């Protein structure tokens, strides 16, 4: 029996994003779970390149105080 799974679409790739801005907090919050951790590639559907850019942007936003490190 063959099962078909729907693969996640990489929104960053379809929108042709070349740089993820760390000041765009609304976009970055989509890639953080309820506890404040960065979502995995499986969950976001991002490619390896975009996932690395997301991680860097999220870490920069945290250090500047735009995003919390831990959600209480």
CORGIFEN-V606389 format. One record per backbone hydrogen bond with DSSP energy under -1.0 kcal/mol. CO is the residue of the C=O (numbers start at 1). NH is the residue of the N-H. If there is no record, write none. Layout:
# CORGIFEN-V606389
co = <CO,CO>
nh = <NH,NH>
This chain:
# CORGIFEN-V606389
co = <9,10,11,12,13,21,23,24,25,28,29,31,33,35,37,40,41,47,48,49,50,51,52,53,54,55,56,57,58,59,60,61,61,62>
nh = <11,14,15,17,16,24,25,28,29,31,32,39,36,71,33,44,45,51,52,53,54,55,56,57,58,59,60,61,62,63,64,66,67,65>
